[in-house]
């Protein structure tokens, strides 16, 4: 089965609780005009947003199933991006450089105002999905805040956000929060089997565990160099405190953005898992060896520093090789 973009994905598993909250809000007759859909990367936030939008724009009543046949005209137009009642805001390509912007700019949010001022069509509903709301720059966030303060009648805004702490408090306070929990290991394995049926069961189980409740992350691992990168990270951690040949590792994983991101994620994950299991008193032998090198508090600080290195490198297009070297130096305590 081909992996589908959120707007064209008819399936959503593991978020029945969130759908019940939505249905209850609709049934109350007091549906809030703005919803902030939060949770970690790759668990289905955008898929849920399009699912909610389809239900509204198709005229589904409160309590009706949100499942929809992909052959349905509303489904097809939303999947194609041609439904008159839906607008999506997300990072776009810069017209001059032709490269993807690293933020959502104010002009893109201003287009929302124009969209909502138009006469509603196709049933009267108007829905705006802001996918990656944390990517808005300050001017874009201010423009959106004005819409949230004075929402047009009949408009619904769905903000998909991986890191709500990066949004201004004024925006968060004007939205109803819909938090999505990480998917269960069984759900991730089920979805991996659906999307990648050729993946051997042993690798499927490994990628599901590394995905930590995110089917998106598990798919990236499974479709890319996940198994090889996981083995590389395991070797790095096992070699501490002496450390492996840092320059060799940095050269190997710092060549491209995807490899860097995957390596840093897995490195942070190894530290985070060890800290969590250590705090619970249940570390495995590998984690216990790692934790013996320094205190839990110190490893917590290392995890945060690795997070900052990754985020700043990706956000400001810094030297990935140097970032890997800095991360390995932190791990080794040098």
C-alpha positions as CSV (number, residue, x, y, z in Angstrom):
1,X,0.0,0.0,0.0
2,X,1.4,3.4,-1.0
3,X,2.0,5.9,1.9
4,X,-0.5,8.7,1.4
5,X,-0.3,12.4,2.2
6,X,-2.5,13.5,5.2
7,X,-5.1,15.2,2.9
8,X,-5.5,12.0,0.9
9,X,-5.3,9.5,3.7
10,X,-8.7,7.8,4.6
11,X,-7.2,5.9,7.6
12,X,-6.6,7.0,11.1
13,X,-5.8,4.5,13.9
14,X,-5.3,5.0,17.6
15,X,-7.0,8.4,18.1
16,X,-10.6,7.4,18.9
17,X,-10.5,9.4,22.1
18,X,-9.7,12.7,20.2
19,X,-12.5,12.0,17.7
20,X,-14.9,11.5,20.6
21,X,-13.9,14.9,22.1
22,X,-14.6,16.5,18.7
23,X,-17.9,14.8,18.3
24,X,-19.0,15.8,21.8
25,X,-18.1,19.4,21.1
26,X,-20.1,19.4,17.9
27,X,-23.1,17.8,19.6
28,X,-23.1,20.5,22.2
29,X,-23.8,23.1,19.6
30,X,-20.9,25.2,20.8
31,X,-18.1,24.2,18.5
32,X,-15.0,26.3,19.3
33,X,-13.8,28.3,16.3
34,X,-10.1,27.3,16.7
35,X,-8.5,24.0,17.7
36,X,-4.9,23.4,18.4
37,X,-4.1,19.8,17.5
38,X,-0.8,18.8,19.3
39,X,1.4,15.8,19.7
40,X,4.7,14.4,18.5
41,X,5.8,14.2,14.9
42,X,4.2,11.6,12.7
43,X,1.3,10.4,14.9
44,X,-1.5,11.6,12.6
45,X,-2.2,15.2,13.6
46,X,-2.5,16.5,10.0
47,X,-4.4,13.4,9.0
48,X,-6.9,14.0,11.8
49,X,-7.3,17.7,10.8
50,X,-8.2,16.8,7.2
51,X,-10.5,14.1,8.5
52,X,-12.4,16.7,10.7
53,X,-12.5,19.1,7.8
54,X,-14.0,16.5,5.4
55,X,-16.7,15.7,7.9
56,X,-17.7,19.3,8.3
57,X,-17.5,20.2,4.6
58,X,-19.4,17.0,3.6
59,X,-22.2,18.0,6.0
60,X,-21.8,15.1,8.4
61,X,-23.9,15.4,11.5
62,X,-22.5,15.3,15.1
63,X,-21.9,11.7,16.1
64,X,-21.7,10.4,12.5
65,X,-18.6,8.4,11.5
66,X,-15.7,10.4,10.1
67,X,-14.8,7.5,7.8
68,X,-15.3,8.5,4.2
69,X,-14.9,6.6,0.9
70,X,-12.0,8.1,-1.1
71,X,-14.3,8.1,-4.1
72,X,-16.6,10.6,-2.4
73,X,-16.6,13.9,-4.3
74,X,-15.7,15.9,-1.1
75,X,-12.9,13.5,-0.3
76,X,-11.5,13.7,-3.9
77,X,-11.6,17.6,-4.0
78,X,-9.9,17.9,-0.6
79,X,-7.2,15.3,-1.6
80,X,-6.6,17.3,-4.8
81,X,-6.6,20.7,-2.9
82,X,-9.4,22.0,-5.0
83,X,-12.3,22.2,-2.4
84,X,-13.6,25.8,-2.3
85,X,-14.3,25.5,1.4
86,X,-10.8,24.5,2.6
87,X,-7.5,26.4,2.7
88,X,-4.2,25.0,3.9
89,X,-1.4,27.1,5.2
90,X,2.1,25.6,5.5
91,X,5.7,26.3,4.7
92,X,6.1,26.9,0.9
93,X,8.8,27.4,-1.6
94,X,10.4,30.8,-2.0
95,X,9.6,32.1,-5.5
96,X,13.1,33.6,-5.9
97,X,15.3,30.8,-4.6
98,X,12.9,27.9,-5.4
99,X,13.9,26.4,-2.0
100,X,11.5,25.5,0.8
101,X,11.2,28.3,3.3
102,X,12.0,27.5,6.9
103,X,9.0,29.5,8.2
104,X,5.5,30.4,7.4
105,X,5.5,34.1,6.4
106,X,2.9,36.8,7.0
107,X,1.7,37.0,3.4
108,X,0.5,33.4,3.6
109,X,-1.6,34.1,6.7
110,X,-3.0,37.3,5.1
111,X,-4.3,35.1,2.3
112,X,-6.4,33.4,5.0
113,X,-8.2,36.7,5.7
114,X,-9.1,37.1,2.1
115,X,-10.3,33.5,1.9
116,X,-12.6,33.9,4.9
117,X,-14.0,37.1,3.6
118,X,-15.3,35.4,0.4
119,X,-18.8,34.1,0.1
120,X,-18.8,30.5,1.4
121,X,-19.3,27.8,-1.1
122,X,-20.0,24.1,-1.3
123,X,-22.3,23.9,1.7
124,X,-21.4,27.1,3.4
125,X,-18.5,25.8,5.6
126,X,-15.0,27.3,5.6
127,X,-12.1,25.5,7.2
128,X,-8.4,26.7,7.4
129,X,-5.7,24.2,8.3
130,X,-2.4,25.6,9.5
131,X,0.0,22.6,9.2
132,X,3.1,23.2,11.2
133,X,1.8,26.2,13.2
134,X,5.0,26.5,15.1
135,X,6.8,27.5,11.9
136,X,5.0,30.8,11.7
137,X,7.4,33.8,12.1
138,X,6.3,36.6,14.5
139,X,4.5,38.6,11.8
140,X,2.6,35.6,10.6
141,X,1.7,34.7,14.2
142,X,0.4,38.2,14.8
143,X,-1.7,38.1,11.7
144,X,-3.2,34.8,12.8
145,X,-3.9,36.2,16.3
146,X,-6.1,38.9,14.8
147,X,-8.2,36.3,13.1
148,X,-8.5,34.3,16.3
149,X,-9.6,37.4,18.2
150,X,-12.3,38.3,15.7
151,X,-13.2,35.1,13.9
152,X,-15.5,35.4,10.9
153,X,-18.9,33.6,11.3
154,X,-18.9,30.0,10.2
155,X,-15.1,29.8,10.0
156,X,-13.1,27.0,11.6
157,X,-9.3,27.1,12.1
158,X,-7.4,23.9,12.8
159,X,-3.8,24.4,13.9
160,X,-1.5,21.4,13.6
161,X,1.4,21.8,15.9
162,X,4.3,19.6,17.0
163,X,5.8,22.1,19.5
164,X,3.0,24.3,21.1
165,X,5.5,25.9,23.4
166,X,6.9,27.8,20.4
167,X,3.5,29.4,19.7
168,X,2.7,32.7,21.5
169,X,0.7,32.2,24.6
170,X,-2.0,34.6,23.2
171,X,-2.6,32.1,20.3
172,X,-2.6,29.1,22.5
173,X,-5.1,30.7,24.9
174,X,-7.6,31.3,22.1
175,X,-7.7,27.7,20.9
176,X,-9.2,24.6,22.3
177,X,-6.4,22.0,22.7
178,X,-6.8,18.6,21.2
179,X,-3.8,16.5,22.4
180,X,-3.0,13.3,20.5
181,X,-1.2,10.6,22.4
182,X,1.6,8.5,20.9
183,X,0.3,5.4,19.2
184,X,0.6,2.0,20.8
185,X,3.4,-0.3,19.7
186,X,0.7,-2.7,18.2
187,X,-0.9,0.2,16.2
188,X,2.5,1.2,14.7
189,X,3.3,-2.4,13.8
190,X,-0.2,-2.7,12.2
191,X,0.4,0.4,10.1
192,X,3.9,-0.7,9.1
193,X,2.5,-4.0,7.9
194,X,-0.1,-2.1,5.9
195,X,2.3,0.4,4.3
196,X,5.4,-1.8,4.0
197,X,4.1,-5.4,3.7
198,X,7.5,-6.5,2.3
199,X,9.3,-5.5,5.6
200,X,10.4,-8.6,7.5
201,X,8.6,-9.0,10.9
202,X,11.8,-8.7,12.9
203,X,12.6,-5.3,11.3
204,X,9.0,-4.2,11.6
205,X,9.1,-4.8,15.3
206,X,12.5,-3.0,15.6
207,X,11.3,0.0,13.6
208,X,8.0,0.2,15.6
209,X,10.0,0.2,18.8
210,X,12.3,2.9,17.6
211,X,9.3,4.9,16.3
212,X,8.3,5.5,19.9
213,X,4.6,5.8,19.1
214,X,5.0,7.6,15.8
215,X,4.1,5.8,12.5
216,X,5.7,8.7,10.6
217,X,9.0,8.2,12.4
218,X,8.8,4.4,12.0
219,X,8.2,4.8,8.3
220,X,11.2,7.1,7.9
221,X,13.4,4.6,9.7
222,X,12.1,1.7,7.7
223,X,12.2,3.3,4.3
224,X,15.6,4.9,4.8
225,X,18.8,3.8,6.6
226,X,17.0,3.2,9.9
227,X,18.5,-0.2,10.8
228,X,22.0,0.7,9.7
229,X,21.8,4.1,11.5
230,X,20.4,2.5,14.7
231,X,23.4,0.1,14.6
232,X,25.7,3.0,14.2
233,X,24.3,4.8,17.2
234,X,24.5,1.6,19.3
235,X,28.2,1.4,18.4
236,X,28.7,5.0,19.4
237,X,27.0,4.6,22.7
238,X,28.7,1.3,23.4
239,X,32.2,2.9,22.9
240,X,31.7,5.6,25.6
241,X,33.4,7.1,27.4
242,X,36.4,6.8,25.0
243,X,34.2,7.5,22.0
244,X,34.5,6.2,18.4
245,X,36.4,8.0,15.6
246,X,34.3,11.2,15.8
247,X,35.5,12.6,12.5
248,X,34.6,9.3,10.7
249,X,31.1,9.3,12.2
250,X,30.5,13.0,11.5
251,X,31.6,12.5,7.9
252,X,29.3,9.5,7.5
253,X,26.1,11.0,8.9
254,X,26.6,14.7,8.3
255,X,26.5,14.5,4.5
256,X,22.8,15.2,4.1
257,X,19.9,16.6,6.1
258,X,17.9,13.4,6.4
259,X,20.9,11.4,7.7
260,X,21.9,14.0,10.2
261,X,18.3,14.3,11.5
262,X,17.9,10.6,11.9
263,X,21.3,10.1,13.6
264,X,20.7,12.9,16.1
265,X,17.1,11.7,16.8
266,X,18.4,8.2,17.5
267,X,21.3,9.5,19.6
268,X,18.9,11.6,21.7
269,X,16.5,8.6,21.9
270,X,19.2,6.4,23.3
271,X,19.9,9.0,26.1
272,X,16.3,9.7,26.8
273,X,15.4,6.0,27.1
274,X,18.3,5.4,29.4
275,X,17.3,8.4,31.6
276,X,13.6,7.3,31.8
277,X,14.4,3.7,32.6
278,X,17.0,4.7,35.1
279,X,14.5,7.0,36.9
280,X,12.1,4.0,37.0
281,X,14.8,1.7,38.3
282,X,14.5,-0.6,35.3
283,X,17.4,0.1,32.9
284,X,18.6,-2.8,30.8
285,X,22.3,-3.8,30.8
286,X,23.3,-1.3,28.1
287,X,21.4,1.6,29.7
288,X,22.9,0.8,33.1
289,X,26.4,0.9,31.6
290,X,25.6,4.3,30.1
291,X,24.1,5.7,33.3
292,X,27.1,4.6,35.3
293,X,29.2,7.2,33.5
294,X,27.4,10.2,35.0
295,X,24.4,11.2,37.0
296,X,20.8,11.1,35.7
297,X,20.7,14.9,36.0
298,X,23.8,15.2,33.9
299,X,22.4,12.8,31.2
300,X,19.2,14.9,31.2
301,X,21.3,18.0,30.5
302,X,23.1,16.1,27.7
303,X,19.8,15.1,26.2
304,X,18.6,18.8,26.2
305,X,21.9,19.9,24.7
306,X,21.6,17.4,21.9
307,X,18.1,18.6,21.3
308,X,19.3,22.2,21.0
309,X,22.1,21.3,18.7
310,X,19.8,19.4,16.3
311,X,17.1,22.1,16.4
312,X,19.5,25.0,15.9
313,X,21.4,23.3,13.1
314,X,18.2,22.5,11.2
315,X,16.6,25.9,11.8
316,X,19.6,28.0,10.8
317,X,21.1,25.7,8.3
318,X,24.3,25.3,10.3
319,X,27.2,22.9,9.5
320,X,25.8,19.4,10.2
321,X,29.3,17.8,10.4
322,X,30.3,20.2,13.2
323,X,27.0,19.7,14.9
324,X,27.6,15.9,15.0
325,X,31.1,16.5,16.4
326,X,29.6,18.7,19.1
327,X,27.0,16.1,20.0
328,X,29.6,13.3,20.2
329,X,31.9,15.4,22.3
330,X,29.0,16.0,24.7
331,X,28.3,12.3,24.9
332,X,31.9,11.5,25.6
333,X,32.2,14.3,28.2
334,X,35.1,15.9,26.5
